[in-house]
Amino acid sequence: MSKTSTASRNFRIVSKFASIVRGLVFILLPFWPKRRTTFLAILSEQLVPVFDNDLVQPGGLKFWCFGGWPSFRAQSVTDKETATIAWIDGFQDNSTFWDIGANVGVFSLYAAQTKPGMTVFGFEPSATNFAVFVNNIEQNRLDDKITPMLLALSSQTKLDYLHMPTNMAGNTGGQFGQADSSASFKQGILGFSADDLVKAFDIALPNYIKIDVDGLEKEILVGAKELLQQETVKSVAIELTVGSPEQIEAHAILEEAGFALKEAQDTVVGKDVVKNYFYFR
């Protein structure tokens, strides 16, 4: 049975169970709607599980599993994108990592937990994902190593909308400043170019940059041309659609900044073939 069909089956089972629980609460508290709502809210909060992934060493990692996608991400830290994990394993100690498109924080958490002296800035524009990300940082007491940033990085600094196919926790596919046919919800968010961010604030320059934002990776590179010229930036990992104009332009930007492609790992998303590309200075 595929992962998709298993997830759908689990969702149906849990939905039915939740309906039964709501029905029982209605029977027990039929005339107190406010109390009933409060009871269900507290119950749902207490039922959110925390998954301890002890495959991450040293110390393991705890994940606040607020939904199916956060649970999947928590359980697949070391085997979903093995090349990215190997790339992080190669970081020098006491380095700075920018995780652009952090989602619920898997790679930010892994880097902070496994690499001594690591400073991490995790950029995630989805408010729902960001809430889970912050909870994961709290679960692992990593707030002294990870700074979560609720903002989008792009080619220019502006206030715009993040267009998303869903607002569920762990969602992907959000597009900052442009909507496609899959978009069903939009959320206002402040966007910065990386170059403007560095100029405006006292933020540590990265030694390592990961960019995974489901389609706008090239735009982020355009807004980071000055940053990429800095010798402090040693490596960039970026997810791109194979053979797309964006992939070709992104390669040219990185090559011009002094980076060479060392490795690419295949992934498949829908019908588009996507690879994680690893560039080194």
N, C-alpha and C positions, 0 to 999 in steps of 0.2 A: 504493500500500500504506500502511495506517495505521501510526502510530507504535507502537501496541500490538502489531500483528502483526509488525512489524519487530523490536521488542524481544524478543518471544517466540521468533522464529526465531533471533536472535542468541544468546539464552540456551540454546536447544537445541544450537546448534553448539558453543558454548563448553563446555557440559556434557559433550558427547561427547569433545571434545578433552582436557578435564581427566581423563576416565575413561581415555583412552589413555595420558596421561602417568603417571597413578597405576599403570597396568598395567605400563608400561616400568620404572618405579622398583621395582616388586615383583619383576620378572624380574631386574633388576640387583642388587638387595639382598634376596634371598629369605629369608635366615636372620638378618637383623639388623633386627627390627621397630622398635627404638628409633632406630637410625640412619636407617632409612627415614622414620620420622615426622619426625625433625629435618630431614632433607633436604627433604621436601615443605613443611615449615613455612617454612624459609628461602627456598625457591624461590617460594612463594606471596607471601611478603612482598616479595621483590625484583621480582616481576612486577606489583605494583600500579602502574598508570601515574599520572603527574602531567600534567595537561592545562594548557597555558598559554593562557589566553584573552586574546589581545592586542587584543580589541575594547574592553576596559576600559582607559581611559587617564586619567591617565598611568601608564606602567609595566607594564600588564597585570596579570593575577591568575593564580596557580598554584593548581590544585585537586588534592588527593589523591583519586583516583577509585577508592575501595574498593567497587566494585560498580556495577551499572547505573544506579541512581538518582543516586548522587553524580556519575557521569559525565554524565548528562542535565542535572543542575542546573549543572554546570560549563560546559557548552556552550551553555546557554540563559540566561545571566545577563542579557543586555541585551534579550532579546526575549520572555521568558515572561510577565513582569508589567511591561509598559512604563510604566504609570502609577506604579507604586511606584518604579521607577528614576528617573522624572522628578521624583517627590516628593523623593527623596534628593538629586537634583541641585540642588534648591532650598534645601537646608540652608545656613544661615549657617556660615562657617568658625568653628573653635574652639567648636563646640557639643558637646552630649552626646546620644547616641542610645541608647535602650533598644530592643533587638530581641527581642521576646517571642515565642518560638516560632521560634528561629533556625535549626533544622534543622541542616544542615551549614555554615551561616554565610554564605550567598551575599550577603545584604543587609548584614550586618555588615562583611564583607570589602570590599564595594563602597564603602560609606560611608567606611571607614577609609582606603582607597586613594585615593579621588578627592577627599575634602574635607580641606583643610589644618587641622591642629590638632584633628581630631575625636577624641572619647572615646566608645568604644562598650562597652556591656554587653550581651552576648548570652546570653539565657536559653534553655536547652534541657534538658528533663528526660530525654530518651531517651539512655541511656548509649552506645548504638551511634552515634547521630547525633553526640553530643558528642565522641566519639573522633575522628571525621572532621573535625569543626569545629576541634578543637585542632590536628590535623595541618595543616589549611589555614592556620591562623594561623601555625604554624611555617614552612610553605613560603614564606610571604610576609613573614616577619620583622615581623609586625604585633602582637607581644605587648606592645609599649609603647603601643598604641592600643586594642586589644580585650581586654576581660576576659571570658572565657567563664564562665558560671555554670551548674553542673549542679544545677538546681532548677526546680520548677514554680512559677508564680505563679497565685494563685487568690483566692477570696473570703475565705479564712481561712487562718491558719497551722496546719499539721498535718502529721503523718507519714501517708502513705497510699500507694496503688499507682497507677502509670501503666499503664493497660490499653491494649494495642496489638494491632492486627490482625496485625502481623508485627514481628520484631525486626531485619529487614534494614536495612543502612545506607541512609539517606535516606528512611526510612519516615515516613508521615504517618498521621493518624487516631487518635493516642493520646489517651486521655481520663484526666485526673487525678481520682481519687476516685470514678469511676463507670465501669461496664463496659456495653457494648452487645453486640449479637449478633455483631458482627464481631471482638470481642476474642478472641485466642488465646494471649496471653502477658501476664504482669504483672510489673512491676519496681517495687520499693520506692523511694520518692523523698520528699525533704522538700519541702513546699510552703509558700510564704509569701504573705500578702497584700502588695501593694506598699507599703501604708501601714506595716505592721509591719516590713518590710524597711528602709525609710527610717529608722524610729525606732530600730531595733536596731543598725544599722551605719552607718558613715560612708561612704555611697555617694552619688556625685554625682547630683543631681536631673536628670532628662532635660529637654531642650528638645524632643525629638521621640520619639514612641513608636509602634512598629509592633506590632500584636497579630494573630497568625495562629496559632491553636492548634486549629483544626478542631472548633469547637463550644462551647468554654468561654470565649469572648471576653467575654461579658457578666459572667461570674463574676469575671474579672480586673478589669473596670471597677468592680464592686461593692467589691472589695478595694483600690481605688485612689482612692476618692472624695476623700480629703484631698489626695492628690498632685495630682489633676486640678485642684484649686482654686488650685494654685501658678501664679503668673504666668509662671514660668520655662518652663512647658510651653506650647509654641507650637502644636503640631500633633499629631494622632493619626491614624494609618492603621490601619484595622481591617477584617478580613474577616468578613462576616456573610451568612447565608442570607436572601435577599430575602423580605420579608413575614413572617418568622418572629417569634414573640413575643420571642425574644432580640434580634432586630434592632430591634424597636420599643423595647424596654427600654434597649438600649445607646444608641440615639439620644437617649432622654430623659435618661439619665445625663450624656451629653456636652453636651447642650444646657443642662442645669442648671448644669454646671460652666463655662459660658461659651464653648462651642465651636459653630461653625456648619458645616454640611455644605457643602463647596465642589465636590466631584467624586466620581463613582462609576464604577468600571470593571467591566464584566461579565466573569465567568469562569464556566465550567460544570464542575461536579464531579459525575459520575454523573448522577442525575436531579434533583438540587437545584441551583437557580440561585443562584450565589454572586457577591457583588460585593465589591470592595475600596472602602471608603468613606474619604474623606479629609476630616478635620475640621481647622479652623483657629480659633484664638482671635480 
